[in-house]
């Protein structure tokens, strides 16, 4: 397991074995800290500020981290009472949106400013902010700045979340298997999947429905995916999944179990939510079956309309459309087949280099289709790309 460059903002890794994934998460939890500080005491500082340069001068142990920060945010966060040189902490890419949230400032105009003006505007807003900030430090950098008051962000230990899920699945779903290389981690999120091959009853009725509609697709096994983030990239999310066609395609069934990092959320509450896996899976399968009953007369127009609506983009969207036409033609079909076809954009996005967090966000978009009125997109004529 290579952790030599885990400090880097673009660090991303996958794990063939479940035990390696869990060992890695354990190490990450041991290399992170949580700090509570008054928000108005925080200051964003450009790396090129002379005070920062002076504080880090002659300290070669920080050279790699500073070099990586210079290639990304080019910013430091001054956090009083910390043991970093000059109390200046390097800032990760994934921390920026939470820092702006704490400052109460947003807008594309900020991106056009140089780092000095950018920091000045954010600091003016931080000075007027109330309450505490909860700062996450991971592998030598600031990864997030959450709300730190009692009613704000709740810490849900990432290692413990995954460990409790593993205990629950292996105890309650005999035949559960970690899906090789499904475990992944970057500084915005962690995710892993398990095959529930010992519970075919979850998908038996669905497989029968496919045969009834003349669809030759074979369901390989039901599956479950857990993903979470410590930097507000997403809530703790348990997604019901399908492995299809000899495990060559993975389909998200939608309506996942979500636990936000807020309110009364804690590990005990999370463990209670695990009991919802079975009923939620059955409901999700039933919802997918209903798509078989929705006729689609104009599949290409429907796909283009949905891609436009979901803001997926023509580049990868057109590849999914072309693949569908090549495999199924342009004749009438049903919403179920369109949903499967549009899920191919995940494959094309991955081929173009999209990371784990980007793919999860794209999948979130795709799930919205399950609640759409498909008749709005099934239209004749020509539908233009946006």
Secondary structure by P-SEA (a helix, b strand, c coil): cccccccccccccccccaaaaaaaaaaaaaabbbbbcccccbbbbbcccaaaaaaacccccaaaaaaaaaacccbbbbcccccccccbbbbcccaaaaaaaaacccccccccccaaaaaaaaaaaaaaccbbbbbbbccccccccccccccccccccaaaaaaaaaaaaaaccccccccccccccccccccccccccccccccaaaaaaaaaacccccccccbbbbbbbccccccbbbbbbbbcccccccccccccccccccccccaaaaaaaccaaaaaaaaaaaaaaaaaacccccaaaaaaaaaaaaccccaaaaaaaaaaaaccccccccaaaaaaaaaaaaaaaaaacccaaaaaaaaaaaaccccccccccccccccccc
